[in-house]
Amino acid sequence: MSDQLQSKLSKSTLVPLGAAVAIALSLLWFGVSVGQTMSNQSNAIGNLTEAVSNLDTAIGTMNSTGWTKQDMELWVRLFKLSSPDIAIPEVEK
């Protein structure tokens, strides 16, 4: 059996075997890196989904409590202080 193996493996077959191993390792590395990238993207999507959910909850809370006239007046005063060149009408109910 060693005669058959020895006859199949020679200096001429080492280069194709080396190329095959290099291609296999390259494909394995590519697969791992794609998997990590997909995992990172999945985590980022999960984080964005959570952020949107938090914003939706905050907006729902703001809509359910509503703005009082005092809240609007305070907001107008703060806005006037931060942007004195903009004309802002008075708050009406």
Rosetta constraint file for C-alpha pairs under 8 A:
AtomPair CA 1 CA 5 HARMONIC 6.35 0.50
AtomPair CA 2 CA 6 HARMONIC 5.78 0.50
AtomPair CA 3 CA 7 HARMONIC 6.04 0.50
AtomPair CA 4 CA 8 HARMONIC 6.35 0.50
AtomPair CA 5 CA 9 HARMONIC 6.23 0.50
AtomPair CA 6 CA 10 HARMONIC 7.15 0.50
AtomPair CA 8 CA 13 HARMONIC 7.73 0.50
AtomPair CA 9 CA 13 HARMONIC 5.86 0.50
AtomPair CA 9 CA 14 HARMONIC 7.23 0.50
AtomPair CA 10 CA 14 HARMONIC 6.54 0.50
AtomPair CA 11 CA 15 HARMONIC 7.53 0.50
AtomPair CA 12 CA 16 HARMONIC 7.83 0.50
AtomPair CA 13 CA 17 HARMONIC 6.20 0.50
AtomPair CA 14 CA 18 HARMONIC 5.96 0.50
AtomPair CA 15 CA 19 HARMONIC 6.12 0.50
AtomPair CA 16 CA 20 HARMONIC 6.07 0.50
AtomPair CA 17 CA 21 HARMONIC 6.16 0.50
AtomPair CA 18 CA 22 HARMONIC 6.08 0.50
AtomPair CA 19 CA 23 HARMONIC 6.10 0.50
AtomPair CA 20 CA 24 HARMONIC 6.10 0.50
AtomPair CA 21 CA 25 HARMONIC 6.11 0.50
AtomPair CA 22 CA 26 HARMONIC 6.06 0.50
AtomPair CA 23 CA 27 HARMONIC 6.13 0.50
AtomPair CA 24 CA 28 HARMONIC 6.17 0.50
AtomPair CA 25 CA 29 HARMONIC 6.09 0.50
AtomPair CA 26 CA 30 HARMONIC 6.06 0.50
AtomPair CA 27 CA 31 HARMONIC 6.06 0.50
AtomPair CA 28 CA 32 HARMONIC 6.25 0.50
AtomPair CA 29 CA 33 HARMONIC 6.16 0.50
AtomPair CA 30 CA 34 HARMONIC 6.07 0.50
AtomPair CA 31 CA 35 HARMONIC 6.10 0.50
AtomPair CA 32 CA 36 HARMONIC 6.25 0.50
AtomPair CA 33 CA 37 HARMONIC 6.15 0.50
AtomPair CA 34 CA 38 HARMONIC 6.10 0.50
AtomPair CA 35 CA 39 HARMONIC 6.14 0.50
AtomPair CA 36 CA 40 HARMONIC 6.14 0.50
AtomPair CA 37 CA 41 HARMONIC 6.15 0.50
AtomPair CA 38 CA 42 HARMONIC 6.07 0.50
AtomPair CA 39 CA 43 HARMONIC 6.23 0.50
AtomPair CA 40 CA 44 HARMONIC 6.19 0.50
AtomPair CA 41 CA 45 HARMONIC 6.13 0.50
AtomPair CA 42 CA 46 HARMONIC 6.17 0.50
AtomPair CA 43 CA 47 HARMONIC 6.20 0.50
AtomPair CA 44 CA 48 HARMONIC 6.20 0.50
AtomPair CA 45 CA 49 HARMONIC 6.06 0.50
AtomPair CA 46 CA 50 HARMONIC 6.21 0.50
AtomPair CA 47 CA 51 HARMONIC 6.21 0.50
AtomPair CA 48 CA 52 HARMONIC 6.14 0.50
AtomPair CA 49 CA 53 HARMONIC 6.13 0.50
AtomPair CA 50 CA 54 HARMONIC 6.18 0.50
AtomPair CA 51 CA 55 HARMONIC 6.21 0.50
AtomPair CA 52 CA 56 HARMONIC 6.03 0.50
AtomPair CA 53 CA 57 HARMONIC 6.18 0.50
AtomPair CA 54 CA 58 HARMONIC 6.17 0.50
AtomPair CA 55 CA 59 HARMONIC 6.05 0.50
AtomPair CA 56 CA 60 HARMONIC 6.05 0.50
AtomPair CA 57 CA 61 HARMONIC 6.15 0.50
AtomPair CA 58 CA 62 HARMONIC 6.20 0.50
AtomPair CA 59 CA 63 HARMONIC 6.08 0.50
AtomPair CA 60 CA 64 HARMONIC 6.08 0.50
AtomPair CA 61 CA 65 HARMONIC 6.15 0.50
AtomPair CA 62 CA 66 HARMONIC 5.80 0.50
AtomPair CA 62 CA 67 HARMONIC 7.67 0.50
AtomPair CA 67 CA 71 HARMONIC 5.79 0.50
AtomPair CA 67 CA 72 HARMONIC 6.62 0.50
AtomPair CA 68 CA 72 HARMONIC 6.42 0.50
AtomPair CA 69 CA 73 HARMONIC 6.16 0.50
AtomPair CA 69 CA 91 HARMONIC 7.34 0.50
AtomPair CA 69 CA 92 HARMONIC 7.79 0.50
AtomPair CA 69 CA 93 HARMONIC 6.82 0.50
AtomPair CA 70 CA 74 HARMONIC 6.11 0.50
AtomPair CA 71 CA 75 HARMONIC 6.16 0.50
AtomPair CA 72 CA 76 HARMONIC 6.15 0.50
AtomPair CA 72 CA 91 HARMONIC 6.71 0.50
AtomPair CA 73 CA 77 HARMONIC 6.18 0.50
AtomPair CA 73 CA 90 HARMONIC 7.96 0.50
AtomPair CA 73 CA 91 HARMONIC 6.19 0.50
AtomPair CA 74 CA 78 HARMONIC 6.21 0.50
AtomPair CA 75 CA 79 HARMONIC 6.02 0.50
AtomPair CA 76 CA 80 HARMONIC 6.00 0.50
AtomPair CA 76 CA 88 HARMONIC 7.35 0.50
AtomPair CA 76 CA 90 HARMONIC 7.91 0.50
AtomPair CA 76 CA 91 HARMONIC 7.77 0.50
AtomPair CA 77 CA 81 HARMONIC 6.24 0.50
AtomPair CA 78 CA 82 HARMONIC 6.28 0.50
AtomPair CA 79 CA 83 HARMONIC 5.93 0.50
AtomPair CA 79 CA 84 HARMONIC 7.99 0.50
AtomPair CA 80 CA 84 HARMONIC 5.14 0.50
AtomPair CA 80 CA 86 HARMONIC 7.29 0.50
AtomPair CA 80 CA 88 HARMONIC 7.24 0.50
